[in-house]
Amino acid sequence: MVSAEFEAAAASIKDLTVRPSDLELLQLYGLFKQATVGDNDTPKPGLLDFKGKAKWEAWNKLQGVSQEDAEKQYIELVNEIKQKYSS
């Protein structure tokens, strides 16, 4: 079950006026998927799907992290990013 704090963090990250780095976006994606879905059991994207492959790998490296821990890490990362990019 996703917490209200997690939902608020997910909504607030969309309000940034500055785009986070690709690495930060991949970390957010992986943690979001791990928190909401759990371990990645989808097939790895094809060789030429660079974006899909990067997203898959960001999620897959979180195998074994509990959904609750992923949720906490996601909230922490969102707060760090918001602080870093707030003007």
N, C-alpha and C positions, 0 to 999 in steps of 0.2 A: 504494500500500500504506500502510495506516494504522499508525503506530508505537505501541509499547506506551505511551510517554509520553502520546500523544494519547488513547488508550483510557482511561488512568488519569485524565487530566484530565476527560474526558467523564463518567466514573463519579463522580469526586469532586465535581463541580459539583452533582450531585443530592443531596448530603448537607448542603447549606447549610440552616441553620435560618431564615435570613432570605431572603425572595424578592428577587432582583435587580430593578432597575428594568426597565420595558418596553423601554427603549432597549438596555440591556445584554443582555436576553434576545434581542432581535432581532439584535444583533451576534453573539451566540453562535450563534444559529440559522444566520445567513448564513455564518459561517465554518465551522461544522460541515458544512453542505451543500456548500460549495465544497471543503472538504478531503476529503469522502467521495465526492462525486458529480462535482465539477468544475463547469464553466460551466452556468448555468441555461438549459435549452432547453425548458422547459415553458411552456405558454400562460399569459398573465397572467390571474389570477382576475377574476371579474365585479365590477362596480362596487359591489355591495352586500356583497361578501365582504371586509369591512374587515380582519379578522385575516389571512386568506389573502393579501390584497393586500400588507399590510405585510411579511409573511414573504417573499413573492415578491420584493418590492423590496429587502429586506435582502440576499437572496441574489444577486439580479440585479446589484446595484451592484458586486459582486466579480468581474464578468466579466473574464477575462484573468489573474486572480491564480492562480498555480500551486497545485496541491493541496498541495505541500510548504510553500509560503509561508503558505497558509491554515491549515494544521495548526500551524505555529509561532505565528502570530498568535492562534489559538484557545487554545493552551496559555498564552501570555502573558496573554490576557484572563482566562482562568479563574484564573490565579494572582493577578492584580490584584483580581478580584472576591472571591476567597476571603480575601485580606488585608483588603480593605475591610469585609467583613461578618463577619469572625471576631471573637468577643468576647473 
